[in-house]
Amino acid sequence: MPNPANSLTILITGTSVGGLGSSLALAFHARGHRVFAAARNPSKVTHLTALGITHIPLDVLSSTSIAAAVTQVSALTGGTLDMLINNAGGGYSIPLLDADLQKGREFFDLNVWSVLAVTQTFAPLLLKSASERGEAAVVNQTSIAAVTSVPIQGLYNASKAALAMISDTLRLELEPFGIRVVDLRTGSVKTPFYDNQIGGGGPKLPEESIYQIARERVEEAMSGTGPMEEAVDAKTWAEGVVADLLDKGWFFGRPNRIWRGGNALVVRAVTQWVPVAWTDAWLRRLLAKMMGMDVVKRNWESGRKGVGK
């Protein structure tokens, strides 16, 4: 597809087939923008390169790889980049008491530190673009998990909360230079997210876990095989996000946070406008049940009542 004169140059990390980054790449490309699809494995982006989208080899955990990606993009654009979308990341579903701390540290390297590393290294291209066009943008893929205490997802919640705070601070630090920072708070979307998390699509509880009393239900929650009625189609989600990012904001200003995906608007309302006590009650009733904590509690109390009989 030919790029219109006012098209943007956009680099998206984590664009492997089936994921959110891939859907964003397709949606931006459909609007005529020049998309750079960053991913480690070229075989996972052939559906994008077949359309003329440029693949940029990138391992976000490697400083050498990041530097090489910047060099490649700079050569293709004349040293500029209009929008950087930090989408690469992963999941780690496990009760906090059972979490492997070393894996947790590596998980934060992926979900938090790699985002900052990529942003730091691409900053010169963004600054040049902002200087020439008047604006550039950094978009960080956080999640509604950044503001919700989802059981079994404690480390994921924490990593996204950390990234959300980094995004808020970075927005203030980069505003003087004409670079806006957007926090993309995504809700439930139909993707193979759980297949790519630590432990793969079938994570197991340790044998000594106190959650063995409800093992089947908890492992179902860990693997994401429970009900996903609120999840939206990835194409629909991406088209909405792209529309929000390209919105000129004539009436309400351009958004610093974008809420898209299943339950995103509900979470926004509950966390921003509802008293904390009510929020806690909602979390207990909805999320705790969804993640199997109701079964854990019931089985635990049943076991305690049986003691001494």
C-alpha positions as CSV (number, residue, x, y, z in Angstrom):
1,M,0.0,0.0,0.0
2,P,1.5,3.4,-0.9
3,N,2.2,5.7,2.0
4,P,0.3,9.1,1.9
5,A,2.4,12.3,2.2
6,N,1.3,12.7,5.9
7,S,2.0,9.1,6.9
8,L,3.8,8.3,10.1
9,T,6.8,6.1,10.6
10,I,5.8,3.6,13.4
11,L,7.9,0.9,15.1
12,I,6.0,-1.7,17.0
13,T,7.8,-4.3,19.2
14,G,6.4,-7.8,19.7
15,T,4.6,-8.3,16.4
16,S,4.6,-12.1,16.1
17,V,1.6,-13.6,14.4
18,G,-1.6,-13.7,16.5
19,G,-0.6,-11.1,19.1
20,L,-1.6,-7.5,19.8
21,G,1.4,-6.0,18.1
22,S,0.6,-7.9,14.9
23,S,-2.9,-6.5,15.0
24,L,-1.7,-3.0,15.5
25,A,0.8,-3.3,12.6
26,L,-2.0,-4.4,10.3
27,A,-4.3,-1.6,11.4
28,F,-1.7,1.1,11.0
29,H,-0.6,-0.4,7.6
30,A,-4.3,-0.4,6.4
31,R,-4.3,3.4,7.0
32,G,-1.3,3.9,4.9
33,H,1.3,4.4,7.5
34,R,4.9,3.1,7.3
35,V,5.2,0.3,9.9
36,F,8.3,-1.4,11.2
37,A,7.4,-4.7,12.7
38,A,10.0,-5.6,15.3
39,A,10.3,-9.3,16.4
40,R,13.1,-11.8,17.1
41,N,11.9,-14.5,14.8
42,P,11.4,-13.5,11.1
43,S,9.3,-16.6,10.5
44,K,6.6,-15.2,12.9
45,V,6.1,-12.0,10.9
46,T,5.9,-13.3,7.3
47,H,2.1,-12.5,7.3
48,L,3.2,-8.8,7.7
49,T,6.2,-8.8,5.4
50,A,4.0,-10.3,2.7
51,L,2.0,-7.0,2.8
52,G,5.1,-4.9,2.5
53,I,5.6,-4.2,6.1
54,T,9.3,-4.0,7.1
55,H,10.6,-6.5,9.6
56,I,13.2,-5.2,12.1
57,P,15.1,-8.0,13.9
58,L,14.9,-7.1,17.6
59,D,15.4,-8.9,20.9
60,V,14.3,-6.3,23.5
61,L,16.4,-8.0,26.1
62,S,19.6,-7.4,24.2
63,S,21.3,-4.0,24.1
64,T,23.2,-5.0,21.1
65,S,20.0,-6.0,19.2
66,I,18.3,-2.8,20.2
67,A,21.2,-0.7,19.0
68,A,21.2,-2.5,15.7
69,A,17.5,-2.0,15.3
70,V,17.9,1.8,15.8
71,T,20.7,1.8,13.2
72,Q,18.5,0.0,10.7
73,V,15.4,2.2,11.3
74,S,17.5,5.3,11.1
75,A,18.9,4.3,7.8
76,L,15.4,3.7,6.4
77,T,13.9,7.0,7.7
78,G,16.7,9.5,7.6
79,G,17.1,9.4,11.4
80,T,13.6,9.9,12.5
81,L,10.8,7.9,14.1
82,D,7.3,9.3,14.6
83,M,5.9,6.7,17.0
84,L,7.4,4.0,19.1
85,I,4.9,1.4,20.4
86,N,6.4,-0.8,23.2
87,N,4.2,-3.8,22.9
88,A,6.7,-6.7,23.6
89,G,6.1,-8.4,26.9
90,G,5.0,-11.6,28.6
91,G,2.9,-13.1,31.3
92,Y,3.7,-15.0,34.5
93,S,0.6,-16.6,36.1
94,I,1.2,-18.1,39.6
95,P,0.3,-17.4,43.2
96,L,2.8,-15.0,44.7
97,L,3.8,-17.5,47.4
98,D,4.8,-20.0,44.7
99,A,6.6,-17.6,42.4
100,D,10.2,-18.3,41.4
101,L,12.0,-15.2,42.3
102,Q,14.7,-15.5,39.7
103,K,12.1,-16.0,37.0
104,G,10.3,-13.0,38.5
105,R,13.4,-10.8,38.1
106,E,13.8,-12.0,34.5
107,F,10.1,-11.3,34.0
108,F,10.5,-7.7,35.2
109,D,13.5,-7.4,32.8
110,L,11.1,-8.1,30.0
111,N,8.0,-6.2,31.0
112,V,9.6,-3.2,32.6
113,W,13.4,-2.6,32.0
114,S,13.3,-3.6,28.3
115,V,10.7,-1.0,27.6
116,L,12.9,1.7,29.1
117,A,16.0,0.4,27.3
118,V,14.2,0.5,23.9
119,T,12.8,3.9,24.6
120,Q,16.2,5.3,25.7
121,T,17.9,4.0,22.6
122,F,15.2,5.2,20.1
123,A,14.9,8.6,21.8
124,P,17.3,10.4,19.3
125,L,15.0,9.4,16.4
126,L,11.9,10.5,18.3
127,L,13.5,13.8,19.2
128,K,14.4,14.5,15.6
129,S,10.9,13.6,14.4
130,A,9.4,15.9,17.1
131,S,11.7,18.7,16.0
132,E,10.8,18.3,12.3
133,R,7.1,17.5,12.6
134,G,6.2,19.1,15.8
135,E,5.4,15.9,17.6
136,A,6.4,12.3,18.2
137,A,4.9,9.6,20.5
138,V,5.9,6.8,22.8
139,V,3.1,4.3,23.4
140,N,3.5,1.8,26.3
141,Q,1.4,-1.3,26.4
142,T,0.4,-1.7,30.0
143,S,-2.9,-3.3,30.9
144,I,-6.0,-2.9,33.1
145,A,-3.9,-5.2,35.4
146,A,-1.9,-2.0,36.2
147,V,-4.8,-0.9,38.4
148,T,-6.5,-4.2,39.4
149,S,-5.4,-6.7,41.9
150,V,-6.0,-9.9,39.9
151,P,-5.3,-13.0,41.9
152,I,-2.7,-15.4,40.4
153,Q,-1.4,-12.5,38.3
154,G,0.5,-10.6,41.1
155,L,3.8,-10.3,39.3
156,Y,2.1,-9.4,36.0
157,N,0.0,-6.8,37.9
158,A,3.1,-5.3,39.5
159,S,5.1,-5.2,36.3
160,K,2.3,-3.4,34.5
161,A,1.8,-1.0,37.5
162,A,5.5,-0.2,37.3
163,L,5.3,0.5,33.6
164,A,2.2,2.7,34.1
165,M,4.1,4.8,36.6
166,I,7.1,5.0,34.3
167,S,4.8,6.1,31.5
168,D,3.2,8.8,33.7
169,T,6.6,10.2,34.7
170,L,8.1,9.9,31.2
171,R,5.1,11.9,29.8
172,L,6.0,14.8,32.0
173,E,9.7,14.5,31.3
174,L,9.3,14.4,27.5
175,E,6.5,16.9,27.1
176,P,8.9,19.9,26.8
177,F,10.5,18.2,23.8
178,G,7.2,17.6,21.9
179,I,7.1,13.9,22.6
180,R,3.8,12.6,24.0
181,V,3.6,9.4,26.0
182,V,0.5,7.2,26.0
183,D,-0.4,4.5,28.5
184,L,-2.3,1.8,26.6
185,R,-4.5,0.1,29.2
186,T,-5.7,-3.0,27.4
187,G,-8.4,-5.3,28.7
188,S,-9.3,-8.8,27.6
189,V,-8.5,-9.5,24.0
190,K,-8.6,-12.8,22.1
191,T,-4.9,-13.7,21.6
192,P,-2.5,-16.6,22.4
193,F,-1.2,-14.6,25.4
194,Y,-1.2,-17.5,27.8
195,D,0.7,-19.7,25.4
196,N,3.7,-17.4,25.5
197,Q,3.9,-16.9,29.3
198,I,6.5,-18.4,31.6
199,G,5.6,-22.0,31.9
200,G,3.8,-22.1,28.6
201,G,0.1,-22.7,28.1
202,G,0.0,-25.4,30.9
203,P,1.7,-24.0,34.0
204,K,1.5,-26.2,37.1
205,L,1.4,-25.5,40.8
206,P,4.3,-26.7,42.9
207,E,3.5,-29.9,44.8
208,E,4.0,-28.0,48.1
209,S,1.7,-25.2,47.2
210,I,-1.1,-24.3,49.6
211,Y,-3.3,-23.9,46.6
212,Q,-3.2,-27.6,45.9
213,I,-6.6,-27.7,47.7
214,A,-8.1,-26.3,44.6
215,R,-5.4,-27.3,42.1
216,E,-7.6,-27.9,39.1
217,R,-9.4,-24.6,39.3
218,V,-6.3,-22.6,40.0
219,E,-4.3,-24.2,37.2
220,E,-7.2,-23.5,34.9
221,A,-6.9,-19.8,35.9
222,M,-3.1,-19.9,35.5
223,S,-3.4,-21.3,31.9
224,G,-6.2,-18.9,30.9
225,T,-8.5,-21.7,29.9
226,G,-11.4,-20.3,32.0
227,P,-14.3,-18.3,30.5
228,M,-13.4,-15.3,28.4
229,E,-16.9,-13.9,27.6
230,E,-15.7,-10.3,27.8
231,A,-12.7,-10.7,25.5
232,V,-12.9,-8.7,22.2
233,D,-11.5,-9.6,18.8
234,A,-7.9,-8.4,18.3
235,K,-8.7,-6.7,15.0
236,T,-11.5,-4.7,16.6
237,W,-9.3,-3.8,19.5
238,A,-6.4,-2.7,17.2
239,E,-8.7,-0.5,15.0
240,G,-10.0,1.2,18.1
241,V,-6.5,1.8,19.5
242,V,-5.2,3.2,16.2
243,A,-8.2,5.5,15.9
244,D,-7.5,6.8,19.4
245,L,-3.8,7.3,18.8
246,L,-4.5,9.2,15.5
247,D,-7.3,11.3,17.0
248,K,-6.3,15.0,16.8
249,G,-8.2,15.7,20.0
250,W,-9.8,18.9,18.9
251,F,-12.4,18.9,21.6
252,F,-11.0,17.0,24.6
253,G,-7.3,16.9,23.8
254,R,-5.3,13.9,22.8
255,P,-5.5,11.0,25.2
256,N,-2.7,10.2,27.6
257,R,-4.4,6.9,28.4
258,I,-6.3,4.7,26.1
259,W,-8.7,2.1,27.6
260,R,-9.6,-0.6,25.1
261,G,-10.6,-4.3,25.4
262,G,-13.0,-6.4,27.4
263,N,-13.8,-4.9,30.8
264,A,-11.5,-1.9,30.2
265,L,-14.2,0.7,30.6
266,V,-15.6,-1.0,33.6
267,V,-12.2,-1.1,35.3
268,R,-11.7,2.5,34.4
269,A,-15.0,3.5,36.0
270,V,-14.5,1.3,39.1
271,T,-10.9,2.4,39.8
272,Q,-11.3,6.1,39.1
273,W,-14.8,7.0,40.3
274,V,-15.9,4.3,42.8
275,P,-14.9,4.4,46.6
276,V,-12.0,2.0,47.5
277,A,-14.2,-0.1,49.7
278,W,-16.6,-0.8,46.9
279,T,-13.7,-1.5,44.5
280,D,-12.4,-4.1,46.9
281,A,-15.8,-5.7,47.1
282,W,-16.0,-5.8,43.3
283,L,-12.5,-7.4,43.1
284,R,-13.4,-10.0,45.6
285,R,-16.7,-10.9,44.0
286,L,-15.7,-10.8,40.3
287,L,-11.9,-11.3,39.9
288,A,-11.4,-13.6,42.9
289,K,-14.2,-15.9,41.5
290,M,-12.8,-15.7,38.0
291,M,-9.3,-16.7,39.2
292,G,-10.5,-19.6,41.4
293,M,-10.1,-17.9,44.8
294,D,-13.7,-18.8,45.7
295,V,-12.9,-22.5,45.3
296,V,-9.7,-22.1,47.4
297,K,-11.6,-20.4,50.2
298,R,-14.4,-22.9,50.1
299,N,-12.1,-25.9,50.2
300,W,-9.9,-24.4,52.8
301,E,-12.8,-23.7,55.1
302,S,-14.2,-27.1,54.5
303,G,-10.9,-28.7,55.4
304,R,-10.6,-26.7,58.6
305,K,-14.1,-27.7,59.7
306,G,-13.1,-31.3,59.2
307,V,-10.2,-31.0,61.6
308,G,-10.9,-32.5,65.1
309,K,-14.1,-34.3,64.0
